[in-house]
Amino acid sequence: MSDLKSEARARTRADLAYESLYCAAIGGSVIALFFLVIDAWNGQPLFTPSLLGGVLFGGQAAETITQVRMDWVGYATMLHFLVFGAIGTAVAIVAYEVELHSRHPFTVLFAVFAAIEWIFLVGAMFLLKGVIGVLGFWHVASANLLAAAGIAAFLWANHQPEAWERFKHNPLHLQS
């Protein structure tokens, strides 16, 4: 039995809560910052949350939204926190279970992230009609990929602290 699997069995509910919180914070923050930069670059900071809020809570068509409304930004931000709280919890639980039961945890986790991306894109087509078209498919996919990479890096560092220490001391993996 590997050290990774034996360490996984020793995790407590508090560890899972910690990982859930951090996964949610990392994923949600990366996506929010990504779109804040894109929106600022396009001259309309906070346009993306306003767009989401307008479609979800204002009943507007995505193509008709051209200005930022702070009430829609607030509604979308609250929903963003709730959704990423759920995603963070799900990812932490899946990572824990994969670590316990898989011989190739990174392959399984990659498949889980790919499934989450696919579910989001398909779900967005039905729940957020026109939003991906306005934001751009590649912007959405890039934001999700960056969020997944951030979460994966956190989980990797948290589940293999000795590997993280080696990486910190020799990030290019050069022989000393």
C-alpha positions as CSV (number, residue, x, y, z in Angstrom):
1,M,0.0,0.0,0.0
2,S,1.4,3.4,-0.9
3,D,1.9,6.2,1.6
4,L,-0.6,8.3,-0.4
5,K,-3.4,5.8,0.1
6,S,-2.6,5.3,3.8
7,E,-2.5,9.0,4.4
8,A,-5.9,9.4,2.6
9,R,-7.6,7.1,5.2
10,A,-6.3,9.2,8.0
11,R,-8.2,12.4,6.8
12,T,-10.9,13.7,9.0
13,R,-14.1,15.7,8.3
14,A,-12.2,18.8,9.3
15,D,-9.6,18.0,6.6
16,L,-12.4,17.6,4.0
17,A,-14.0,20.9,5.2
18,Y,-10.6,22.6,4.9
19,E,-10.1,21.3,1.4
20,S,-13.7,22.1,0.4
21,L,-13.2,25.7,1.5
22,Y,-9.9,26.1,-0.3
23,C,-11.1,24.4,-3.5
24,A,-14.1,26.7,-3.6
25,A,-12.0,29.8,-2.9
26,I,-9.3,28.9,-5.4
27,G,-11.7,27.9,-8.2
28,G,-14.1,30.8,-7.7
29,S,-11.4,33.4,-7.3
30,V,-9.5,32.3,-10.4
31,I,-12.6,32.5,-12.6
32,A,-13.7,35.8,-11.1
33,L,-10.3,37.4,-11.5
34,F,-10.0,36.0,-15.0
35,F,-13.2,37.7,-16.1
36,L,-12.5,40.9,-14.2
37,V,-9.3,41.2,-16.2
38,I,-11.1,40.4,-19.5
39,D,-13.9,42.9,-18.6
40,A,-11.5,45.6,-17.6
41,W,-9.5,45.0,-20.8
42,N,-12.8,45.5,-22.8
43,G,-13.6,48.7,-20.9
44,Q,-16.5,47.4,-18.8
45,P,-15.3,46.0,-15.4
46,L,-17.8,43.7,-13.8
47,F,-19.7,43.1,-17.1
48,T,-19.5,39.3,-16.7
49,P,-21.3,39.1,-13.4
50,S,-23.8,41.7,-14.5
51,L,-24.4,39.6,-17.6
52,L,-24.9,36.4,-15.6
53,G,-27.2,38.3,-13.1
54,G,-29.2,39.8,-15.9
55,V,-29.8,36.5,-17.6
56,L,-30.5,34.5,-14.4
57,F,-32.3,37.1,-12.2
58,G,-33.4,39.8,-14.6
59,G,-34.9,37.6,-17.3
60,Q,-32.9,39.4,-20.0
61,A,-31.5,37.9,-23.1
62,A,-27.7,37.8,-23.0
63,E,-27.4,39.7,-26.3
64,T,-29.4,42.6,-25.0
65,I,-27.3,43.3,-21.9
66,T,-24.8,46.1,-22.7
67,Q,-24.3,47.9,-19.4
68,V,-23.2,46.9,-15.9
69,R,-26.0,46.8,-13.2
70,M,-24.7,46.5,-9.7
71,D,-27.8,44.7,-8.4
72,W,-27.2,42.0,-11.0
73,V,-23.5,41.9,-10.1
74,G,-24.5,41.3,-6.4
75,Y,-27.0,38.6,-7.3
76,A,-24.5,36.8,-9.5
77,T,-21.8,37.1,-6.9
78,M,-24.0,35.5,-4.2
79,L,-24.8,32.7,-6.6
80,H,-21.1,32.4,-7.5
81,F,-20.2,31.8,-3.8
82,L,-22.9,29.2,-3.4
83,V,-22.1,27.3,-6.6
84,F,-18.4,27.2,-5.9
85,G,-19.0,26.2,-2.3
86,A,-20.9,23.1,-3.7
87,I,-18.2,22.5,-6.4
88,G,-15.4,22.8,-3.8
89,T,-17.2,20.3,-1.5
90,A,-17.7,17.9,-4.4
91,V,-14.2,18.1,-5.7
92,A,-12.7,17.6,-2.2
93,I,-14.9,14.5,-1.7
94,V,-14.1,13.1,-5.1
95,A,-10.4,13.7,-4.6
96,Y,-10.5,11.9,-1.3
97,E,-12.4,8.9,-2.8
98,V,-10.1,8.7,-5.8
99,E,-7.1,8.8,-3.6
100,L,-8.5,5.9,-1.6
101,H,-9.6,3.7,-4.5
102,S,-7.6,4.5,-7.6
103,R,-4.2,3.3,-8.8
104,H,-3.9,6.3,-11.1
105,P,-5.4,9.3,-9.1
106,F,-4.2,12.0,-11.5
107,T,-5.8,10.3,-14.5
108,V,-9.1,10.0,-12.6
109,L,-9.0,13.5,-11.4
110,F,-8.3,14.8,-14.9
111,A,-11.3,12.9,-16.1
112,V,-13.4,14.4,-13.3
113,F,-12.3,17.9,-14.2
114,A,-13.1,17.2,-17.9
115,A,-16.5,15.9,-16.9
116,I,-17.2,19.0,-14.8
117,E,-16.2,21.3,-17.7
118,W,-18.4,19.4,-20.1
119,I,-21.4,19.5,-17.6
120,F,-20.9,23.2,-17.1
121,L,-20.8,24.0,-20.8
122,V,-23.8,21.9,-21.6
123,G,-25.7,23.2,-18.6
124,A,-24.8,26.8,-19.5
125,M,-26.3,26.3,-23.0
126,F,-29.7,25.6,-21.4
127,L,-29.6,27.7,-18.2
128,L,-27.6,30.6,-19.5
129,K,-28.8,30.9,-23.1
130,G,-26.5,33.2,-25.1
131,V,-24.0,33.8,-22.3
132,I,-21.2,31.7,-23.7
133,G,-21.7,33.3,-27.0
134,V,-21.3,36.8,-25.5
135,L,-18.4,35.8,-23.3
136,G,-16.7,33.6,-25.9
137,F,-16.3,29.9,-25.7
138,W,-12.5,30.1,-25.3
139,H,-12.7,32.6,-22.5
140,V,-15.0,30.4,-20.6
141,A,-12.9,27.2,-21.3
142,S,-9.7,29.1,-20.4
143,A,-11.1,30.3,-17.1
144,N,-12.3,26.9,-16.2
145,L,-9.0,25.3,-17.1
146,L,-7.1,27.8,-15.0
147,A,-9.5,27.2,-12.1
148,A,-9.1,23.4,-12.4
149,A,-5.3,23.8,-12.5
150,G,-5.3,26.0,-9.4
151,I,-7.5,23.4,-7.5
152,A,-5.4,20.5,-8.8
153,A,-2.2,22.3,-7.6
154,F,-3.7,22.9,-4.2
155,L,-4.8,19.3,-3.9
156,W,-1.5,18.0,-5.1
157,A,0.4,20.2,-2.6
158,N,-2.0,19.3,0.2
159,H,-2.0,15.5,-0.4
160,Q,1.7,15.2,-1.1
161,P,3.4,17.7,1.2
162,E,6.8,16.1,0.7
163,A,6.5,16.6,-3.1
164,W,5.6,20.2,-2.6
165,E,8.6,20.8,-0.4
166,R,10.9,19.2,-3.1
167,F,9.2,21.5,-5.7
168,K,9.7,24.6,-3.6
169,H,13.4,24.0,-3.1
170,N,14.0,23.0,-6.7
171,P,11.2,24.3,-9.0
172,L,13.0,23.5,-12.2
173,H,14.0,20.0,-10.9
174,L,17.7,20.7,-11.6
175,Q,20.3,18.6,-9.9
176,S,22.1,20.5,-7.2
